[in-house]
Amino acid sequence: MTFATYLLLIAVTFLHPIEAFAPELQEYRLAMVLSLVVLAFAVVETLRTGEMAARGRHLVLLGSFMGAIALSQVMTGWSGGAISALITFSASALPFIVTVLIVTNMRRLRITCGVFVLCMVILSVAGIGAYHTGFMQQSLVVADHGVGKDDNLDNVPADVIPADDDSGARLWRIHSMGFLSDPNDFSQALIMALPMLMAAWLRRRPFRNLVRIWVPCALLIYACYLTHSRGAILGLGVVVLFGLMRKLGRVRAGLLLGMFALVAVVVGFTGGRGFSSGEESAGGRIAAWSEGLEMLRSNPLFGVGFGNFTENFYYTAHNSFVLCFAELGLVGYFFWIGMLVLVLKQLVEAARRAPEDSEERRWAILLRLSLLGFLTCALFLSRTYQPTLYVLLALCISSWHCAEKTWIDIPEQEPSPAVNWPAATIRMVIFSIIVVYFIVRFQNAFVR
């Protein structure tokens, strides 16, 4: 009962059926109510079994991060904003908590990832259908400026079929609903799902692999193409590179990645949107990063406040790392980076120590790819607080927990070494801020 209700929560979280078919019910926040019900079930089950995937340090990091969110509002002089900020972030924190409480074995991890992938396939089919048939195109397809100049993008005819529009005045990009309503967010979730899909691979079963892997994979990649997201192609490249490096070696994997980049250019993956920092949109992002550094300099410890980036600059940060240190300062940034560093280190440990051909090892490797792909996209998206990230982090923690079971009860196996995440986190905090600083300086010195 508990696990079935949790799977329903995952489906509702990513499919957004209420927004699609009953928007008048959104004011009742049924998804939040379902989250609280699942949380109650999860706490009861955890108390009964005495098992959960997370350890104290995971919960301390999340709690400290939430404390930094609240404190960032208090330090701006608006104490009441702390409660509002925590309520907003609870949409991400609750899925994280219920996942680490409920997903405590490989069967549940496998099914949960399968449900997520299925959700992404369904959303891909819906977006592709909207693009090619026009059905629900106003909800699932957005028109950006194309090669020509169309100043009437807000009044696109309802009966237009995006695939048939060859004028070049509009660049049609598919998306989903809710927190996936931006094409870039949607593509980021698709990139995250691709490695999970590969867990279904079986040797010498070509037809089964075709149906269960390659057809869904083609749908996800084509949907990713229709988002025309520049961050998505970089995230996909990272997944391809690290995914094939173990099999092919660095040189051949790099060559294959180069071929992939060439094909992406030929087919127009980004819809003609360039990567150069001199390009208008990319240049605006660099300017936002520069402002983020200024916000950090003026409020180094606690930032300008949760959700206040656009109160200080007309453009969002378009970088999850910049958004975090600008809004929450070094305190909040340390805890956020700490969660990422700790989870990545544990996945590396799980992949190294789990039995060679075990399911636990395979999932540790695949979820690490999902996280790397997600974070690559996050370099160009302001998604510090998005539910997708926290569901993924919780699944990674569950994978490490399952892998740890394979060696913790073996007498001759050495105990798990202490993960020195604080030192690594400090290094990553300093390194990431320096990298952003030099990118901004390069832009100002050479491009402008």
HUKAVEN-V156162 format. One record per pair of residues at least 6 apart in sequence whose ideal C-beta (glycine too) atoms are under 7 Angstrom apart, sorted by sequence separation. I is the first residue (numbers start at 1). GAP is how many residues later the second one is. D is the distance in Angstrom with one decimal. If there is no record, write none. Layout:
I | GAP | D
I | GAP | D
//
This chain:
46 | 6 | 5.1
102 | 6 | 6.7
103 | 6 | 5.3
129 | 6 | 5.9
130 | 6 | 5.0
175 | 6 | 5.6
179 | 6 | 6.4
180 | 6 | 4.7
202 | 6 | 6.1
276 | 6 | 6.3
277 | 6 | 5.8
310 | 6 | 5.7
317 | 6 | 3.9
354 | 6 | 4.3
355 | 6 | 6.4
383 | 6 | 6.4
407 | 6 | 4.4
18 | 7 | 5.3
19 | 7 | 6.4
130 | 7 | 4.7
165 | 7 | 6.6
175 | 7 | 6.1
202 | 7 | 6.4
275 | 7 | 6.7
296 | 7 | 7.0
309 | 7 | 6.3
354 | 7 | 3.8
18 | 8 | 6.0
73 | 8 | 3.6
74 | 8 | 5.4
145 | 8 | 6.9
175 | 8 | 4.5
201 | 8 | 6.0
224 | 8 | 5.1
245 | 8 | 4.5
248 | 8 | 6.9
273 | 8 | 6.8
295 | 8 | 6.6
304 | 8 | 5.5
309 | 8 | 5.4
324 | 8 | 6.4
325 | 8 | 4.0
73 | 9 | 4.5
103 | 9 | 5.4
174 | 9 | 6.5
180 | 9 | 5.9
244 | 9 | 4.3
277 | 9 | 5.5
295 | 9 | 4.8
317 | 9 | 6.3
324 | 9 | 5.0
130 | 10 | 3.9
131 | 10 | 5.7
143 | 10 | 5.1
162 | 10 | 3.7
173 | 10 | 4.1
176 | 10 | 5.0
350 | 10 | 6.8
351 | 10 | 5.7
354 | 10 | 6.4
130 | 11 | 5.1
175 | 11 | 4.7
18 | 12 | 6.0
70 | 12 | 3.8
73 | 12 | 5.2
200 | 12 | 4.8
201 | 12 | 6.1
224 | 12 | 6.7
241 | 12 | 5.6
244 | 12 | 6.1
324 | 12 | 5.0
404 | 12 | 6.4
18 | 13 | 6.9
127 | 13 | 5.1
143 | 13 | 5.2
200 | 13 | 5.5
241 | 13 | 7.0
351 | 13 | 4.3
126 | 14 | 6.0
309 | 14 | 5.9
350 | 14 | 3.7
351 | 14 | 5.0
70 | 15 | 6.1
198 | 15 | 6.7
374 | 15 | 6.6
69 | 16 | 5.1
70 | 16 | 5.6
197 | 16 | 5.9
240 | 16 | 6.9
241 | 16 | 4.9
69 | 17 | 6.5
153 | 17 | 6.8
240 | 17 | 5.7
295 | 17 | 5.9
309 | 17 | 5.6
347 | 17 | 5.1
351 | 17 | 6.8
13 | 18 | 6.5
309 | 18 | 5.5
374 | 18 | 6.0
12 | 19 | 5.4
148 | 19 | 6.8
150 | 19 | 4.0
197 | 19 | 5.9
308 | 19 | 6.1
66 | 20 | 6.2
69 | 20 | 5.7
138 | 20 | 5.9
148 | 20 | 5.2
150 | 20 | 5.6
197 | 20 | 5.7
237 | 20 | 5.7
240 | 20 | 5.7
307 | 20 | 6.9
347 | 20 | 6.4
141 | 21 | 5.2
147 | 21 | 4.1
148 | 21 | 3.9
291 | 21 | 6.9
306 | 21 | 5.6
347 | 21 | 4.3
371 | 21 | 6.0
12 | 22 | 6.1
146 | 22 | 4.9
291 | 22 | 4.3
303 | 22 | 6.9
304 | 22 | 6.3
305 | 22 | 6.2
306 | 22 | 6.7
370 | 22 | 6.2
66 | 23 | 6.4
137 | 23 | 7.0
146 | 23 | 5.2
194 | 23 | 6.7
237 | 23 | 6.4
303 | 23 | 5.9
304 | 23 | 5.9
146 | 24 | 5.0
237 | 24 | 6.6
303 | 24 | 4.7
344 | 24 | 6.9
9 | 25 | 5.4
134 | 25 | 6.6
137 | 25 | 6.0
146 | 25 | 4.3
288 | 25 | 6.1
292 | 25 | 5.3
303 | 25 | 4.5
371 | 25 | 5.9
9 | 26 | 6.1
134 | 26 | 6.4
144 | 26 | 7.0
145 | 26 | 6.6
194 | 26 | 5.9
302 | 26 | 6.9
303 | 26 | 3.7
66 | 27 | 6.4
134 | 27 | 4.0
143 | 27 | 4.2
144 | 27 | 4.4
193 | 27 | 6.1
288 | 27 | 4.6
302 | 27 | 4.3
344 | 27 | 6.7
133 | 28 | 6.6
287 | 28 | 6.8
288 | 28 | 6.6
289 | 28 | 6.9
301 | 28 | 4.7
343 | 28 | 7.0
367 | 28 | 6.0
9 | 29 | 4.9
143 | 29 | 5.8
144 | 29 | 6.1
288 | 29 | 5.1
296 | 29 | 5.2
300 | 29 | 5.9
301 | 29 | 6.0
302 | 29 | 6.0
303 | 29 | 6.4
367 | 29 | 4.9
190 | 30 | 5.0
288 | 30 | 5.7
289 | 30 | 5.9
292 | 30 | 3.9
296 | 30 | 5.7
299 | 30 | 5.8
300 | 30 | 5.8
301 | 30 | 5.6
62 | 31 | 6.6
131 | 31 | 4.9
132 | 31 | 4.6
141 | 31 | 5.5
142 | 31 | 5.4
233 | 31 | 5.3
284 | 31 | 5.5
295 | 31 | 4.1
5 | 32 | 6.8
6 | 32 | 5.3
131 | 32 | 5.5
141 | 32 | 6.9
367 | 32 | 5.0
5 | 33 | 5.2
141 | 33 | 5.3
142 | 33 | 6.0
190 | 33 | 5.9
191 | 33 | 6.8
285 | 33 | 4.2
289 | 33 | 5.1
296 | 33 | 6.8
62 | 34 | 6.5
140 | 34 | 5.9
190 | 34 | 4.8
292 | 34 | 3.9
140 | 35 | 6.5
364 | 35 | 5.1
5 | 36 | 5.9
140 | 36 | 6.9
233 | 36 | 5.1
363 | 36 | 4.9
364 | 36 | 6.8
187 | 37 | 5.0
233 | 37 | 6.5
139 | 38 | 6.8
2 | 39 | 4.2
364 | 39 | 5.4
2 | 40 | 6.3
187 | 40 | 4.1
230 | 40 | 5.0
131 | 41 | 6.4
142 | 41 | 6.6
186 | 41 | 5.7
191 | 41 | 5.9
58 | 42 | 6.8
187 | 42 | 4.0
228 | 42 | 5.5
360 | 42 | 5.2
361 | 42 | 6.8
2 | 43 | 4.9
131 | 43 | 5.4
184 | 43 | 7.0
188 | 43 | 6.9
228 | 43 | 3.5
230 | 43 | 6.0
360 | 43 | 4.0
130 | 44 | 6.5
183 | 44 | 4.0
188 | 44 | 6.9
191 | 44 | 4.2
195 | 44 | 6.1
225 | 44 | 5.7
183 | 45 | 6.9
184 | 45 | 4.7
187 | 45 | 3.6
191 | 45 | 5.8
194 | 45 | 6.0
228 | 45 | 6.5
230 | 45 | 6.0
54 | 46 | 3.8
183 | 46 | 5.8
360 | 46 | 5.4
53 | 47 | 4.5
127 | 47 | 3.5
184 | 47 | 5.8
188 | 47 | 6.8
52 | 48 | 5.8
127 | 48 | 7.0
191 | 48 | 6.4
195 | 48 | 6.7
336 | 48 | 6.7
358 | 48 | 6.3
52 | 49 | 4.9
127 | 49 | 6.8
174 | 49 | 6.4
347 | 49 | 5.7
350 | 49 | 6.3
354 | 49 | 4.3
53 | 50 | 6.1
343 | 50 | 5.5
350 | 50 | 4.7
53 | 51 | 5.3
355 | 51 | 5.9
52 | 52 | 6.3
174 | 52 | 4.5
175 | 52 | 6.8
347 | 52 | 6.8
354 | 52 | 5.1
51 | 53 | 5.1
123 | 53 | 4.8
173 | 53 | 6.9
174 | 53 | 5.8
343 | 53 | 4.8
347 | 53 | 6.1
350 | 53 | 3.6
173 | 54 | 5.4
339 | 54 | 6.2
343 | 54 | 6.2
346 | 54 | 4.1
353 | 54 | 5.3
39 | 55 | 6.2
46 | 55 | 5.0
173 | 55 | 5.1
42 | 56 | 4.8
45 | 57 | 7.0
171 | 57 | 6.3
39 | 58 | 6.5
43 | 58 | 6.9
320 | 58 | 3.9
32 | 59 | 7.0
35 | 59 | 4.3
39 | 59 | 5.4
42 | 59 | 3.9
323 | 59 | 4.5
35 | 60 | 6.9
38 | 60 | 5.0
42 | 60 | 5.0
319 | 60 | 6.0
324 | 60 | 4.6
319 | 61 | 6.5
320 | 61 | 6.2
323 | 61 | 4.9
318 | 62 | 5.9
320 | 62 | 6.1
35 | 63 | 7.0
318 | 63 | 6.4
319 | 63 | 6.8
320 | 63 | 5.0
318 | 64 | 5.8
320 | 64 | 4.5
317 | 65 | 4.7
124 | 66 | 6.8
316 | 66 | 4.8
120 | 69 | 6.1
120 | 70 | 5.7
120 | 73 | 4.2
346 | 73 | 6.4
345 | 74 | 4.9
117 | 76 | 4.9
345 | 76 | 6.2
116 | 77 | 6.3
342 | 77 | 6.2
117 | 79 | 5.2
342 | 79 | 4.2
345 | 79 | 7.0
116 | 80 | 6.7
117 | 80 | 5.4
341 | 80 | 5.1
13 | 82 | 6.3
113 | 83 | 4.4
338 | 83 | 5.9
341 | 83 | 5.0
341 | 84 | 4.8
113 | 86 | 6.9
338 | 87 | 4.4
341 | 87 | 5.8
337 | 88 | 5.2
9 | 89 | 7.0
334 | 91 | 6.1
337 | 91 | 5.2
6 | 92 | 6.1
337 | 92 | 5.4
125 | 94 | 6.4
128 | 94 | 6.4
121 | 95 | 5.0
124 | 95 | 4.7
128 | 95 | 5.8
131 | 95 | 5.6
285 | 95 | 6.9
334 | 95 | 5.8
6 | 96 | 4.9
124 | 96 | 5.6
127 | 96 | 5.4
333 | 96 | 6.0
121 | 98 | 5.8
128 | 98 | 6.6
3 | 99 | 6.1
121 | 99 | 6.8
124 | 99 | 3.6
127 | 99 | 6.5
330 | 99 | 7.0
2 | 100 | 6.2
120 | 100 | 6.2
171 | 100 | 4.7
10 | 102 | 6.5
14 | 102 | 6.7
11 | 104 | 6.2
15 | 104 | 5.4
3 | 105 | 6.1
7 | 105 | 6.9
10 | 105 | 5.3
14 | 105 | 4.2
10 | 106 | 6.2
15 | 107 | 6.5
7 | 108 | 5.3
11 | 108 | 6.0
15 | 108 | 6.9
325 | 108 | 6.6
321 | 111 | 5.4
322 | 114 | 6.0
147 | 125 | 6.3
243 | 126 | 5.5
242 | 127 | 5.8
239 | 130 | 5.4
242 | 130 | 6.0
238 | 134 | 5.5
239 | 134 | 4.3
238 | 135 | 5.5
235 | 138 | 4.3
238 | 138 | 4.5
235 | 141 | 4.3
234 | 142 | 5.4
235 | 142 | 4.2
293 | 143 | 6.5
293 | 144 | 6.2
232 | 145 | 6.3
231 | 146 | 4.3
289 | 147 | 5.5
293 | 147 | 6.4
231 | 149 | 3.9
230 | 150 | 6.8
231 | 150 | 6.0
289 | 150 | 6.8
290 | 150 | 4.5
289 | 151 | 5.5
286 | 153 | 6.8
286 | 154 | 6.2
20 | 157 | 5.9
286 | 157 | 4.4
19 | 158 | 4.4
19 | 159 | 5.6
16 | 160 | 6.8
16 | 161 | 4.1
16 | 162 | 4.2
199 | 163 | 6.2
199 | 164 | 6.3
277 | 166 | 5.3
199 | 167 | 5.5
198 | 168 | 6.0
278 | 169 | 5.1
196 | 170 | 6.1
277 | 170 | 5.2
195 | 171 | 4.3
195 | 174 | 3.9
196 | 174 | 6.1
195 | 175 | 4.7
192 | 178 | 4.7
192 | 181 | 6.1
191 | 182 | 4.3
192 | 182 | 4.8
191 | 183 | 6.7
188 | 186 | 6.1
191 | 186 | 6.0
188 | 189 | 4.1
188 | 193 | 6.4
188 | 195 | 6.9
185 | 196 | 6.8
192 | 196 | 6.8
184 | 197 | 5.3
185 | 198 | 6.6
189 | 199 | 5.4
188 | 200 | 7.0
192 | 200 | 6.0
179 | 207 | 5.7
179 | 208 | 6.1
85 | 221 | 4.2
85 | 222 | 6.7
81 | 224 | 7.0
75 | 227 | 4.2
76 | 228 | 6.9
76 | 229 | 4.1
72 | 230 | 4.9
71 | 231 | 5.8
72 | 231 | 5.1
73 | 232 | 5.2
76 | 232 | 6.9
72 | 233 | 4.8
73 | 233 | 5.7
72 | 234 | 5.1
69 | 237 | 4.8
106 | 253 | 5.6
106 | 254 | 6.5
109 | 254 | 6.4
72 | 255 | 6.3
72 | 256 | 5.0
72 | 257 | 6.7
69 | 259 | 6.5
68 | 260 | 5.1
72 | 260 | 6.2
68 | 263 | 5.0
69 | 263 | 6.6
68 | 264 | 3.3
65 | 267 | 6.3
68 | 267 | 5.8
65 | 270 | 4.1
64 | 271 | 4.5
65 | 271 | 5.7
61 | 274 | 5.5
65 | 274 | 6.9
61 | 277 | 5.2
62 | 277 | 6.8
61 | 278 | 4.9
61 | 281 | 6.8
113 | 282 | 6.6
112 | 283 | 6.6
57 | 285 | 6.7
109 | 286 | 6.7
109 | 289 | 5.2
109 | 290 | 6.2
95 | 292 | 5.5
99 | 292 | 6.1
103 | 292 | 6.8
92 | 293 | 5.6
109 | 293 | 6.1
92 | 294 | 6.5
96 | 294 | 4.0
100 | 294 | 4.9
104 | 294 | 6.8
92 | 295 | 4.5
95 | 295 | 6.0
96 | 295 | 6.8
99 | 295 | 3.4
103 | 295 | 4.2
89 | 296 | 5.6
91 | 296 | 5.8
95 | 296 | 5.0
99 | 296 | 6.4
106 | 296 | 5.1
93 | 297 | 6.7
96 | 297 | 6.5
100 | 297 | 5.5
104 | 297 | 6.5
105 | 297 | 6.3
92 | 298 | 4.4
96 | 298 | 4.6
100 | 298 | 6.5
99 | 299 | 6.7
58 | 339 | 5.8
54 | 343 | 5.5
53 | 344 | 5.1
53 | 345 | 4.2
53 | 348 | 3.8
13 | 374 | 6.2
//
